[in-house]
Amino acid sequence: MRPRTIQVIAALVAAVAFILAFIAAGAVLVSSLFMLVGLVAVGWLALSLVGRVKLWGEIQRIRERRRKTVA
C-alpha cells in the first residue's frame, strides 16, 4: 500500500511540529536558566548594598561616639 500525498504532507507537518516543540522546550530551558542567573545577580547586589548600608551606619555611630567623648 503506497502512502497518499496527503499522508506524506501530514507526516512532514508532524515532523516539523515536533522539531519546533523541541526547539521551544530548549528555548524555555535556556530562558529559565538566564532568568535564574539574573535573579541570583539581583539578590547578590541587594545583599551587598544592604551590607554596605549597615557598615556605613556603624561608621557613623563610631564617629558620633568619638565626637561625644571629645566634646
mmCIF file of the N, C-alpha and C atoms, coordinates in Angstrom:
data_MODEL
# 
_entry.id   MODEL 
# 
loop_
_atom_site.group_PDB 
_atom_site.id 
_atom_site.type_symbol 
_atom_site.label_atom_id 
_atom_site.label_alt_id 
_atom_site.label_comp_id 
_atom_site.label_asym_id 
_atom_site.label_entity_id 
_atom_site.label_seq_id 
_atom_site.pdbx_PDB_ins_code 
_atom_site.Cartn_x 
_atom_site.Cartn_y 
_atom_site.Cartn_z 
_atom_site.occupancy 
_atom_site.B_iso_or_equiv 
_atom_site.pdbx_formal_charge 
_atom_site.auth_seq_id 
_atom_site.auth_comp_id 
_atom_site.auth_asym_id 
_atom_site.auth_atom_id 
_atom_site.pdbx_PDB_model_num 
ATOM 1   N N  . MET A 1 1  ? 0.840  -1.173 0.000  1.00 0.00 ? 1  MET A N  1 
ATOM 2   C CA . MET A 1 1  ? 0.000  0.000  0.000  1.00 0.00 ? 1  MET A CA 1 
ATOM 3   C C  . MET A 1 1  ? 0.890  1.243  0.000  1.00 0.00 ? 1  MET A C  1 
ATOM 4   N N  . ARG A 1 2  ? 0.719  2.087  -0.983 1.00 0.00 ? 2  ARG A N  1 
ATOM 5   C CA . ARG A 1 2  ? 1.514  3.311  -1.098 1.00 0.00 ? 2  ARG A CA 1 
ATOM 6   C C  . ARG A 1 2  ? 0.857  4.434  -0.320 1.00 0.00 ? 2  ARG A C  1 
ATOM 7   N N  . PRO A 1 3  ? 1.689  5.233  0.382  1.00 0.00 ? 3  PRO A N  1 
ATOM 8   C CA . PRO A 1 3  ? 1.100  6.376  1.077  1.00 0.00 ? 3  PRO A CA 1 
ATOM 9   C C  . PRO A 1 3  ? 0.623  7.425  0.089  1.00 0.00 ? 3  PRO A C  1 
ATOM 10  N N  . ARG A 1 4  ? -0.462 8.041  0.418  1.00 0.00 ? 4  ARG A N  1 
ATOM 11  C CA . ARG A 1 4  ? -1.013 9.088  -0.441 1.00 0.00 ? 4  ARG A CA 1 
ATOM 12  C C  . ARG A 1 4  ? -0.270 10.395 -0.182 1.00 0.00 ? 4  ARG A C  1 
ATOM 13  N N  . THR A 1 5  ? -0.459 11.314 -1.064 1.00 0.00 ? 5  THR A N  1 
ATOM 14  C CA . THR A 1 5  ? 0.231  12.605 -0.956 1.00 0.00 ? 5  THR A CA 1 
ATOM 15  C C  . THR A 1 5  ? -0.157 13.324 0.337  1.00 0.00 ? 5  THR A C  1 
ATOM 16  N N  . ILE A 1 6  ? -1.419 13.258 0.694  1.00 0.00 ? 6  ILE A N  1 
ATOM 17  C CA . ILE A 1 6  ? -1.882 13.939 1.900  1.00 0.00 ? 6  ILE A CA 1 
ATOM 18  C C  . ILE A 1 6  ? -1.252 13.326 3.141  1.00 0.00 ? 6  ILE A C  1 
ATOM 19  N N  . GLN A 1 7  ? -1.006 12.011 3.121  1.00 0.00 ? 7  GLN A N  1 
ATOM 20  C CA . GLN A 1 7  ? -0.375 11.353 4.257  1.00 0.00 ? 7  GLN A CA 1 
ATOM 21  C C  . GLN A 1 7  ? 1.094  11.767 4.384  1.00 0.00 ? 7  GLN A C  1 
ATOM 22  N N  . VAL A 1 8  ? 1.763  11.908 3.271  1.00 0.00 ? 8  VAL A N  1 
ATOM 23  C CA . VAL A 1 8  ? 3.162  12.340 3.283  1.00 0.00 ? 8  VAL A CA 1 
ATOM 24  C C  . VAL A 1 8  ? 3.253  13.782 3.803  1.00 0.00 ? 8  VAL A C  1 
ATOM 25  N N  . ILE A 1 9  ? 2.350  14.625 3.327  1.00 0.00 ? 9  ILE A N  1 
ATOM 26  C CA . ILE A 1 9  ? 2.342  16.014 3.784  1.00 0.00 ? 9  ILE A CA 1 
ATOM 27  C C  . ILE A 1 9  ? 2.036  16.076 5.285  1.00 0.00 ? 9  ILE A C  1 
ATOM 28  N N  . ALA A 1 10 ? 1.086  15.279 5.741  1.00 0.00 ? 10 ALA A N  1 
ATOM 29  C CA . ALA A 1 10 ? 0.743  15.257 7.165  1.00 0.00 ? 10 ALA A CA 1 
ATOM 30  C C  . ALA A 1 10 ? 1.933  14.780 7.999  1.00 0.00 ? 10 ALA A C  1 
ATOM 31  N N  . ALA A 1 11 ? 2.657  13.792 7.495  1.00 0.00 ? 11 ALA A N  1 
ATOM 32  C CA . ALA A 1 11 ? 3.831  13.301 8.215  1.00 0.00 ? 11 ALA A CA 1 
ATOM 33  C C  . ALA A 1 11 ? 4.913  14.383 8.293  1.00 0.00 ? 11 ALA A C  1 
ATOM 34  N N  . LEU A 1 12 ? 5.121  15.105 7.213  1.00 0.00 ? 12 LEU A N  1 
ATOM 35  C CA . LEU A 1 12 ? 6.111  16.185 7.205  1.00 0.00 ? 12 LEU A CA 1 
ATOM 36  C C  . LEU A 1 12 ? 5.703  17.312 8.162  1.00 0.00 ? 12 LEU A C  1 
ATOM 37  N N  . VAL A 1 13 ? 4.426  17.657 8.166  1.00 0.00 ? 13 VAL A N  1 
ATOM 38  C CA . VAL A 1 13 ? 3.933  18.685 9.087  1.00 0.00 ? 13 VAL A CA 1 
ATOM 39  C C  . VAL A 1 13 ? 4.119  18.239 10.529 1.00 0.00 ? 13 VAL A C  1 
ATOM 40  N N  . ALA A 1 14 ? 3.832  16.975 10.809 1.00 0.00 ? 14 ALA A N  1 
ATOM 41  C CA . ALA A 1 14 ? 4.011  16.450 12.165 1.00 0.00 ? 14 ALA A CA 1 
ATOM 42  C C  . ALA A 1 14 ? 5.485  16.485 12.565 1.00 0.00 ? 14 ALA A C  1 
ATOM 43  N N  . ALA A 1 15 ? 6.375  16.141 11.645 1.00 0.00 ? 15 ALA A N  1 
ATOM 44  C CA . ALA A 1 15 ? 7.806  16.169 11.943 1.00 0.00 ? 15 ALA A CA 1 
ATOM 45  C C  . ALA A 1 15 ? 8.272  17.596 12.243 1.00 0.00 ? 15 ALA A C  1 
ATOM 46  N N  . VAL A 1 16 ? 7.815  18.548 11.457 1.00 0.00 ? 16 VAL A N  1 
ATOM 47  C CA . VAL A 1 16 ? 8.173  19.951 11.693 1.00 0.00 ? 16 VAL A CA 1 
ATOM 48  C C  . VAL A 1 16 ? 7.613  20.417 13.039 1.00 0.00 ? 16 VAL A C  1 
ATOM 49  N N  . ALA A 1 17 ? 6.397  19.996 13.363 1.00 0.00 ? 17 ALA A N  1 
ATOM 50  C CA . ALA A 1 17 ? 5.792  20.378 14.642 1.00 0.00 ? 17 ALA A CA 1 
ATOM 51  C C  . ALA A 1 17 ? 6.607  19.829 15.817 1.00 0.00 ? 17 ALA A C  1 
ATOM 52  N N  . PHE A 1 18 ? 7.060  18.581 15.704 1.00 0.00 ? 18 PHE A N  1 
ATOM 53  C CA . PHE A 1 18 ? 7.880  18.005 16.767 1.00 0.00 ? 18 PHE A CA 1 
ATOM 54  C C  . PHE A 1 18 ? 9.211  18.752 16.900 1.00 0.00 ? 18 PHE A C  1 
ATOM 55  N N  . ILE A 1 19 ? 9.820  19.081 15.788 1.00 0.00 ? 19 ILE A N  1 
ATOM 56  C CA . ILE A 1 19 ? 11.088 19.821 15.828 1.00 0.00 ? 19 ILE A CA 1 
ATOM 57  C C  . ILE A 1 19 ? 10.885 21.182 16.490 1.00 0.00 ? 19 ILE A C  1 
ATOM 58  N N  . LEU A 1 20 ? 9.824  21.881 16.103 1.00 0.00 ? 20 LEU A N  1 
ATOM 59  C CA . LEU A 1 20 ? 9.535  23.181 16.705 1.00 0.00 ? 20 LEU A CA 1 
ATOM 60  C C  . LEU A 1 20 ? 9.232  23.051 18.207 1.00 0.00 ? 20 LEU A C  1 
ATOM 61  N N  . ALA A 1 21 ? 8.559  21.977 18.591 1.00 0.00 ? 21 ALA A N  1 
ATOM 62  C CA . ALA A 1 21 ? 8.264  21.758 20.008 1.00 0.00 ? 21 ALA A CA 1 
ATOM 63  C C  . ALA A 1 21 ? 9.549  21.554 20.801 1.00 0.00 ? 21 ALA A C  1 
ATOM 64  N N  . PHE A 1 22 ? 10.485 20.793 20.251 1.00 0.00 ? 22 PHE A N  1 
ATOM 65  C CA . PHE A 1 22 ? 11.759 20.590 20.945 1.00 0.00 ? 22 PHE A CA 1 
ATOM 66  C C  . PHE A 1 22 ? 12.572 21.875 21.000 1.00 0.00 ? 22 PHE A C  1 
ATOM 67  N N  . ILE A 1 23 ? 12.529 22.667 19.946 1.00 0.00 ? 23 ILE A N  1 
ATOM 68  C CA . ILE A 1 23 ? 13.235 23.954 19.959 1.00 0.00 ? 23 ILE A CA 1 
ATOM 69  C C  . ILE A 1 23 ? 12.620 24.875 21.009 1.00 0.00 ? 23 ILE A C  1 
ATOM 70  N N  . ALA A 1 24 ? 11.299 24.910 21.073 1.00 0.00 ? 24 ALA A N  1 
ATOM 71  C CA . ALA A 1 24 ? 10.625 25.756 22.064 1.00 0.00 ? 24 ALA A CA 1 
ATOM 72  C C  . ALA A 1 24 ? 10.949 25.297 23.484 1.00 0.00 ? 24 ALA A C  1 
ATOM 73  N N  . ALA A 1 25 ? 10.987 23.987 23.704 1.00 0.00 ? 25 ALA A N  1 
ATOM 74  C CA . ALA A 1 25 ? 11.325 23.467 25.031 1.00 0.00 ? 25 ALA A CA 1 
ATOM 75  C C  . ALA A 1 25 ? 12.749 23.865 25.400 1.00 0.00 ? 25 ALA A C  1 
ATOM 76  N N  . GLY A 1 26 ? 13.655 23.794 24.441 1.00 0.00 ? 26 GLY A N  1 
ATOM 77  C CA . GLY A 1 26 ? 15.037 24.211 24.693 1.00 0.00 ? 26 GLY A CA 1 
ATOM 78  C C  . GLY A 1 26 ? 15.129 25.695 24.969 1.00 0.00 ? 26 GLY A C  1 
ATOM 79  N N  . ALA A 1 27 ? 14.355 26.486 24.249 1.00 0.00 ? 27 ALA A N  1 
ATOM 80  C CA . ALA A 1 27 ? 14.360 27.935 24.468 1.00 0.00 ? 27 ALA A CA 1 
ATOM 81  C C  . ALA A 1 27 ? 13.827 28.265 25.851 1.00 0.00 ? 27 ALA A C  1 
ATOM 82  N N  . VAL A 1 28 ? 12.815 27.557 26.292 1.00 0.00 ? 28 VAL A N  1 
ATOM 83  C CA . VAL A 1 28 ? 12.268 27.779 27.633 1.00 0.00 ? 28 VAL A CA 1 
ATOM 84  C C  . VAL A 1 28 ? 13.310 27.417 28.681 1.00 0.00 ? 28 VAL A C  1 
ATOM 85  N N  . LEU A 1 29 ? 14.030 26.338 28.450 1.00 0.00 ? 29 LEU A N  1 
ATOM 86  C CA . LEU A 1 29 ? 15.058 25.906 29.388 1.00 0.00 ? 29 LEU A CA 1 
ATOM 87  C C  . LEU A 1 29 ? 16.179 26.940 29.485 1.00 0.00 ? 29 LEU A C  1 
ATOM 88  N N  . VAL A 1 30 ? 16.651 27.403 28.341 1.00 0.00 ? 30 VAL A N  1 
ATOM 89  C CA . VAL A 1 30 ? 17.724 28.402 28.321 1.00 0.00 ? 30 VAL A CA 1 
ATOM 90  C C  . VAL A 1 30 ? 17.233 29.715 28.913 1.00 0.00 ? 30 VAL A C  1 
ATOM 91  N N  . SER A 1 31 ? 16.016 30.101 28.587 1.00 0.00 ? 31 SER A N  1 
ATOM 92  C CA . SER A 1 31 ? 15.450 31.333 29.128 1.00 0.00 ? 31 SER A CA 1 
ATOM 93  C C  . SER A 1 31 ? 15.311 31.244 30.648 1.00 0.00 ? 31 SER A C  1 
ATOM 94  N N  . SER A 1 32 ? 14.880 30.114 31.141 1.00 0.00 ? 32 SER A N  1 
ATOM 95  C CA . SER A 1 32 ? 14.765 29.923 32.589 1.00 0.00 ? 32 SER A CA 1 
ATOM 96  C C  . SER A 1 32 ? 16.130 29.984 33.259 1.00 0.00 ? 32 SER A C  1 
ATOM 97  N N  . LEU A 1 33 ? 17.133 29.442 32.603 1.00 0.00 ? 33 LEU A N  1 
ATOM 98  C CA . LEU A 1 33 ? 18.486 29.492 33.150 1.00 0.00 ? 33 LEU A CA 1 
ATOM 99  C C  . LEU A 1 33 ? 18.969 30.934 33.258 1.00 0.00 ? 33 LEU A C  1 
ATOM 100 N N  . PHE A 1 34 ? 18.759 31.725 32.213 1.00 0.00 ? 34 PHE A N  1 
ATOM 101 C CA . PHE A 1 34 ? 19.163 33.131 32.251 1.00 0.00 ? 34 PHE A CA 1 
ATOM 102 C C  . PHE A 1 34 ? 18.362 33.903 33.303 1.00 0.00 ? 34 PHE A C  1 
ATOM 103 N N  . MET A 1 35 ? 17.081 33.561 33.462 1.00 0.00 ? 35 MET A N  1 
ATOM 104 C CA . MET A 1 35 ? 16.268 34.215 34.482 1.00 0.00 ? 35 MET A CA 1 
ATOM 105 C C  . MET A 1 35 ? 16.826 33.909 35.871 1.00 0.00 ? 35 MET A C  1 
ATOM 106 N N  . LEU A 1 36 ? 17.207 32.662 36.106 1.00 0.00 ? 36 LEU A N  1 
ATOM 107 C CA . LEU A 1 36 ? 17.772 32.273 37.388 1.00 0.00 ? 36 LEU A CA 1 
ATOM 108 C C  . LEU A 1 36 ? 19.089 33.004 37.653 1.00 0.00 ? 36 LEU A C  1 
ATOM 109 N N  . VAL A 1 37 ? 19.941 33.101 36.633 1.00 0.00 ? 37 VAL A N  1 
ATOM 110 C CA . VAL A 1 37 ? 21.200 33.831 36.782 1.00 0.00 ? 37 VAL A CA 1 
ATOM 111 C C  . VAL A 1 37 ? 20.925 35.298 37.112 1.00 0.00 ? 37 VAL A C  1 
ATOM 112 N N  . GLY A 1 38 ? 19.952 35.894 36.437 1.00 0.00 ? 38 GLY A N  1 
ATOM 113 C CA . GLY A 1 38 ? 19.588 37.281 36.705 1.00 0.00 ? 38 GLY A CA 1 
ATOM 114 C C  . GLY A 1 38 ? 19.069 37.475 38.120 1.00 0.00 ? 38 GLY A C  1 
ATOM 115 N N  . LEU A 1 39 ? 18.238 36.557 38.593 1.00 0.00 ? 39 LEU A N  1 
ATOM 116 C CA . LEU A 1 39 ? 17.713 36.658 39.961 1.00 0.00 ? 39 LEU A CA 1 
ATOM 117 C C  . LEU A 1 39 ? 18.820 36.532 40.992 1.00 0.00 ? 39 LEU A C  1 
ATOM 118 N N  . VAL A 1 40 ? 19.758 35.628 40.740 1.00 0.00 ? 40 VAL A N  1 
ATOM 119 C CA . VAL A 1 40 ? 20.889 35.481 41.665 1.00 0.00 ? 40 VAL A CA 1 
ATOM 120 C C  . VAL A 1 40 ? 21.715 36.760 41.681 1.00 0.00 ? 40 VAL A C  1 
ATOM 121 N N  . ALA A 1 41 ? 21.942 37.359 40.516 1.00 0.00 ? 41 ALA A N  1 
ATOM 122 C CA . ALA A 1 41 ? 22.723 38.602 40.448 1.00 0.00 ? 41 ALA A CA 1 
ATOM 123 C C  . ALA A 1 41 ? 22.019 39.732 41.192 1.00 0.00 ? 41 ALA A C  1 
ATOM 124 N N  . VAL A 1 42 ? 20.714 39.852 41.026 1.00 0.00 ? 42 VAL A N  1 
ATOM 125 C CA . VAL A 1 42 ? 19.963 40.905 41.724 1.00 0.00 ? 42 VAL A CA 1 
ATOM 126 C C  . VAL A 1 42 ? 19.980 40.651 43.234 1.00 0.00 ? 42 VAL A C  1 
ATOM 127 N N  . GLY A 1 43 ? 19.839 39.416 43.643 1.00 0.00 ? 43 GLY A N  1 
ATOM 128 C CA . GLY A 1 43 ? 19.900 39.082 45.071 1.00 0.00 ? 43 GLY A CA 1 
ATOM 129 C C  . GLY A 1 43 ? 21.251 39.410 45.672 1.00 0.00 ? 43 GLY A C  1 
ATOM 130 N N  . TRP A 1 44 ? 22.323 39.046 44.961 1.00 0.00 ? 44 TRP A N  1 
ATOM 131 C CA . TRP A 1 44 ? 23.665 39.357 45.446 1.00 0.00 ? 44 TRP A CA 1 
ATOM 132 C C  . TRP A 1 44 ? 23.866 40.869 45.551 1.00 0.00 ? 44 TRP A C  1 
ATOM 133 N N  . LEU A 1 45 ? 23.392 41.594 44.544 1.00 0.00 ? 45 LEU A N  1 
ATOM 134 C CA . LEU A 1 45 ? 23.518 43.047 44.560 1.00 0.00 ? 45 LEU A CA 1 
ATOM 135 C C  . LEU A 1 45 ? 22.764 43.641 45.758 1.00 0.00 ? 45 LEU A C  1 
ATOM 136 N N  . ALA A 1 46 ? 21.565 43.167 45.998 1.00 0.00 ? 46 ALA A N  1 
ATOM 137 C CA . ALA A 1 46 ? 20.774 43.684 47.124 1.00 0.00 ? 46 ALA A CA 1 
ATOM 138 C C  . ALA A 1 46 ? 21.469 43.394 48.451 1.00 0.00 ? 46 ALA A C  1 
ATOM 139 N N  . LEU A 1 47 ? 21.968 42.173 48.624 1.00 0.00 ? 47 LEU A N  1 
ATOM 140 C CA . LEU A 1 47 ? 22.638 41.839 49.877 1.00 0.00 ? 47 LEU A CA 1 
ATOM 141 C C  . LEU A 1 47 ? 23.916 42.642 50.075 1.00 0.00 ? 47 LEU A C  1 
ATOM 142 N N  . SER A 1 48 ? 24.667 42.852 49.013 1.00 0.00 ? 48 SER A N  1 
ATOM 143 C CA . SER A 1 48 ? 25.896 43.627 49.150 1.00 0.00 ? 48 SER A CA 1 
ATOM 144 C C  . SER A 1 48 ? 25.583 45.086 49.476 1.00 0.00 ? 48 SER A C  1 
ATOM 145 N N  . LEU A 1 49 ? 24.528 45.630 48.883 1.00 0.00 ? 49 LEU A N  1 
ATOM 146 C CA . LEU A 1 49 ? 24.146 47.009 49.202 1.00 0.00 ? 49 LEU A CA 1 
ATOM 147 C C  . LEU A 1 49 ? 23.659 47.128 50.645 1.00 0.00 ? 49 LEU A C  1 
ATOM 148 N N  . VAL A 1 50 ? 22.899 46.161 51.106 1.00 0.00 ? 50 VAL A N  1 
ATOM 149 C CA . VAL A 1 50 ? 22.444 46.174 52.500 1.00 0.00 ? 50 VAL A CA 1 
ATOM 150 C C  . VAL A 1 50 ? 23.645 46.109 53.434 1.00 0.00 ? 50 VAL A C  1 
ATOM 151 N N  . GLY A 1 51 ? 24.620 45.277 53.100 1.00 0.00 ? 51 GLY A N  1 
ATOM 152 C CA . GLY A 1 51 ? 25.828 45.191 53.918 1.00 0.00 ? 51 GLY A CA 1 
ATOM 153 C C  . GLY A 1 51 ? 26.586 46.500 53.962 1.00 0.00 ? 51 GLY A C  1 
ATOM 154 N N  . ARG A 1 52 ? 26.673 47.187 52.832 1.00 0.00 ? 52 ARG A N  1 
ATOM 155 C CA . ARG A 1 52 ? 27.371 48.476 52.808 1.00 0.00 ? 52 ARG A CA 1 
ATOM 156 C C  . ARG A 1 52 ? 26.610 49.522 53.617 1.00 0.00 ? 52 ARG A C  1 
ATOM 157 N N  . VAL A 1 53 ? 25.280 49.503 53.547 1.00 0.00 ? 53 VAL A N  1 
ATOM 158 C CA . VAL A 1 53 ? 24.486 50.457 54.327 1.00 0.00 ? 53 VAL A CA 1 
ATOM 159 C C  . VAL A 1 53 ? 24.668 50.192 55.818 1.00 0.00 ? 53 VAL A C  1 
ATOM 160 N N  . LYS A 1 54 ? 24.684 48.919 56.224 1.00 0.00 ? 54 LYS A N  1 
ATOM 161 C CA . LYS A 1 54 ? 24.901 48.585 57.636 1.00 0.00 ? 54 LYS A CA 1 
ATOM 162 C C  . LYS A 1 54 ? 26.287 49.043 58.076 1.00 0.00 ? 54 LYS A C  1 
ATOM 163 N N  . LEU A 1 55 ? 27.290 48.830 57.232 1.00 0.00 ? 55 LEU A N  1 
ATOM 164 C CA . LEU A 1 55 ? 28.650 49.256 57.563 1.00 0.00 ? 55 LEU A CA 1 
ATOM 165 C C  . LEU A 1 55 ? 28.713 50.768 57.681 1.00 0.00 ? 55 LEU A C  1 
ATOM 166 N N  . TRP A 1 56 ? 28.063 51.476 56.780 1.00 0.00 ? 56 TRP A N  1 
ATOM 167 C CA . TRP A 1 56 ? 28.059 52.941 56.824 1.00 0.00 ? 56 TRP A CA 1 
ATOM 168 C C  . TRP A 1 56 ? 27.394 53.439 58.106 1.00 0.00 ? 56 TRP A C  1 
ATOM 169 N N  . GLY A 1 57 ? 26.306 52.779 58.509 1.00 0.00 ? 57 GLY A N  1 
ATOM 170 C CA . GLY A 1 57 ? 25.640 53.141 59.755 1.00 0.00 ? 57 GLY A CA 1 
ATOM 171 C C  . GLY A 1 57 ? 26.545 52.913 60.963 1.00 0.00 ? 57 GLY A C  1 
ATOM 172 N N  . GLU A 1 58 ? 27.281 51.826 60.955 1.00 0.00 ? 58 GLU A N  1 
ATOM 173 C CA . GLU A 1 58 ? 28.211 51.526 62.042 1.00 0.00 ? 58 GLU A CA 1 
ATOM 174 C C  . GLU A 1 58 ? 29.328 52.561 62.096 1.00 0.00 ? 58 GLU A C  1 
ATOM 175 N N  . ILE A 1 59 ? 29.829 52.973 60.946 1.00 0.00 ? 59 ILE A N  1 
ATOM 176 C CA . ILE A 1 59 ? 30.870 54.011 60.892 1.00 0.00 ? 59 ILE A CA 1 
ATOM 177 C C  . ILE A 1 59 ? 30.326 55.316 61.454 1.00 0.00 ? 59 ILE A C  1 
ATOM 178 N N  . GLN A 1 60 ? 29.100 55.662 61.116 1.00 0.00 ? 60 GLN A N  1 
ATOM 179 C CA . GLN A 1 60 ? 28.501 56.894 61.631 1.00 0.00 ? 60 GLN A CA 1 
ATOM 180 C C  . GLN A 1 60 ? 28.356 56.848 63.151 1.00 0.00 ? 60 GLN A C  1 
ATOM 181 N N  . ARG A 1 61 ? 27.959 55.679 63.689 1.00 0.00 ? 61 ARG A N  1 
ATOM 182 C CA . ARG A 1 61 ? 27.825 55.541 65.142 1.00 0.00 ? 61 ARG A CA 1 
ATOM 183 C C  . ARG A 1 61 ? 29.177 55.706 65.837 1.00 0.00 ? 61 ARG A C  1 
ATOM 184 N N  . ILE A 1 62 ? 30.225 55.138 65.267 1.00 0.00 ? 62 ILE A N  1 
ATOM 185 C CA . ILE A 1 62 ? 31.578 55.279 65.841 1.00 0.00 ? 62 ILE A CA 1 
ATOM 186 C C  . ILE A 1 62 ? 31.994 56.744 65.828 1.00 0.00 ? 62 ILE A C  1 
ATOM 187 N N  . ARG A 1 63 ? 31.712 57.448 64.740 1.00 0.00 ? 63 ARG A N  1 
ATOM 188 C CA . ARG A 1 63 ? 32.059 58.867 64.663 1.00 0.00 ? 63 ARG A CA 1 
ATOM 189 C C  . ARG A 1 63 ? 31.296 59.680 65.715 1.00 0.00 ? 63 ARG A C  1 
ATOM 190 N N  . GLU A 1 64 ? 30.020 59.361 65.916 1.00 0.00 ? 64 GLU A N  1 
ATOM 191 C CA . GLU A 1 64 ? 29.224 60.069 66.927 1.00 0.00 ? 64 GLU A CA 1 
ATOM 192 C C  . GLU A 1 64 ? 29.793 59.837 68.325 1.00 0.00 ? 64 GLU A C  1 
ATOM 193 N N  . ARG A 1 65 ? 30.209 58.602 68.616 1.00 0.00 ? 65 ARG A N  1 
ATOM 194 C CA . ARG A 1 65 ? 30.790 58.305 69.931 1.00 0.00 ? 65 ARG A CA 1 
ATOM 195 C C  . ARG A 1 65 ? 32.076 59.090 70.141 1.00 0.00 ? 65 ARG A C  1 
ATOM 196 N N  . ARG A 1 66 ? 32.891 59.178 69.085 1.00 0.00 ? 66 ARG A N  1 
ATOM 197 C CA . ARG A 1 66 ? 34.147 59.928 69.203 1.00 0.00 ? 66 ARG A CA 1 
ATOM 198 C C  . ARG A 1 66 ? 33.883 61.412 69.429 1.00 0.00 ? 66 ARG A C  1 
ATOM 199 N N  . ARG A 1 67 ? 32.868 61.945 68.758 1.00 0.00 ? 67 ARG A N  1 
ATOM 200 C CA . ARG A 1 67 ? 32.528 63.361 68.944 1.00 0.00 ? 67 ARG A CA 1 
ATOM 201 C C  . ARG A 1 67 ? 32.052 63.630 70.363 1.00 0.00 ? 67 ARG A C  1 
ATOM 202 N N  . LYS A 1 68 ? 31.286 62.710 70.930 1.00 0.00 ? 68 LYS A N  1 
ATOM 203 C CA . LYS A 1 68 ? 30.774 62.880 72.290 1.00 0.00 ? 68 LYS A CA 1 
ATOM 204 C C  . LYS A 1 68 ? 31.895 62.812 73.312 1.00 0.00 ? 68 LYS A C  1 
ATOM 205 N N  . THR A 1 69 ? 32.867 61.931 73.116 1.00 0.00 ? 69 THR A N  1 
ATOM 206 C CA . THR A 1 69 ? 33.965 61.818 74.077 1.00 0.00 ? 69 THR A CA 1 
ATOM 207 C C  . THR A 1 69 ? 34.890 63.011 73.993 1.00 0.00 ? 69 THR A C  1 
ATOM 208 N N  . VAL A 1 70 ? 35.058 63.599 72.808 1.00 0.00 ? 70 VAL A N  1 
ATOM 209 C CA . VAL A 1 70 ? 35.921 64.769 72.639 1.00 0.00 ? 70 VAL A CA 1 
ATOM 210 C C  . VAL A 1 70 ? 35.256 66.000 73.229 1.00 0.00 ? 70 VAL A C  1 
ATOM 211 N N  . ALA A 1 71 ? 33.952 66.109 73.041 1.00 0.00 ? 71 ALA A N  1 
ATOM 212 C CA . ALA A 1 71 ? 33.230 67.308 73.497 1.00 0.00 ? 71 ALA A CA 1 
ATOM 213 C C  . ALA A 1 71 ? 32.961 67.238 74.948 1.00 0.00 ? 71 ALA A C  1 
# 
